[in-house]
Structure formats: structure tokens, C-alpha cells
Amino acid sequence: MRLQPLMPILNAAVLFGALLVSAPAADRAIVLDVDTGRTTVQFTLADVLHTVHGSFKVKHGSLRVDPATGTMGGEVVVDATSGASGSDGRDRRMHKDILESGRYAEIVFTPDRLIGAIAAQGASDVQVHGTIRIHGAAHEVTLPVHVQMEEGKPAATTRFTIPYVKWGLKNPSNLILRVSDKVEIEIAAYAK
């Protein structure tokens, strides 16, 4: 029997089988209940003399995605009052004059859709669309997210820029100190 005429059908069957094995079950939502003890939120703010590095703590978070539709829900809540850069004076000014964290104590990310697909095992690069609520206003964002699935548990990392001055927060620059009007954010989120 000649296999040549059957090759396109066999190739299609092999490809379809590979997709079924690597894709998450369409009827099973992927849930990431954030492990606040392991999850990190780092920030980097450049100025003309040096670069300021700091961090925030996550209060709580849970994200859910329906792999069949890409619909997402949940939220990740960051404690704005926990922001620390290693300088007490700089941190007091950040909380009082920039973030106004006494008034706006939380920074909240609320996703609404996944762009791309998450593999059942291994790594996936996707985008997550949603809003970041900071300093009393919501801002639409699309974040690049790297997801690593291991033994059914997802871990996610993202790096993105917040144009904080454009978003209505004050720039801490003065006559001597000149800082960027954007802050770089890096998040590594782990499941419980």
C-alpha cells in the first residue's frame, strides 16, 4: 500500500494529537491564587545620578482564566503603603507627596482577557489585558506575561512601564534631582 496519498491526513492527525496533548482542558479554568509570601513587586526609577530600586508587598490576589474564551477575572491588590526604596526620607516623600498612600492605600490590577494560550505544561508567553487602579484612577493596560506551568501550578512574570506622571501622579524632580517620568515594574507571581 502506498502511503504517499495518505501523508497529508497522517500529518494533520499527528498535529491535531499534539495540540490536544499540549492544550489545557477547555472546560477547566486556570486559577492563580497568589502566594503573597513569595510574590514580588519590584520598581525601578531612573534619575540622572543613580537608579532607585524598591518594592511593594501584595495584600492578596486571585486570577482566573477560561482557556476556551480567554475571559479573565479576579484581581491582584498591592499595598501602596508598603512601598520601600531603602531611604526613609525618600520613602516618606513618596508616600506623602507622590502616591498619597494614606488616601490611596491600594494599587489594584483587574484583568479582563487573555491574549494567547497557556500550555498545560512548560512555558507560554501571553498578554493580559485589564486595568490598573492607582491614585484613584483606572488605566487600561496590556501586560506581557510569561507563564510557567509545573505540576499544574502556574507562576507568572511580567515587566512593564507605568507612565506615572501621565497618569496624574507628581514627579518628585526638583532643581537638583531629575528623575524619569516613568517607573519600571517587575512582578513575579506564584501560586499557593
Secondary structure, 3 states (H helix, E strand, C coil): CCCHHHHHHHHHHHHHHHHHHHCCCCCCCEEEEECCCCCEEEEEEEECCCEEEEEEEEEEEEEEECCCCCEEEEEEEEEEEEEECCCHHHHHHHHHHHCCCCCCCEEEEEEEEEECCCCCCEEEEEEEEEEEEECCEEEEEEEEEEEEEECCEEEEEEEEEECCCCCCCCCCCCCCCCECCCEEEEEEEEEC
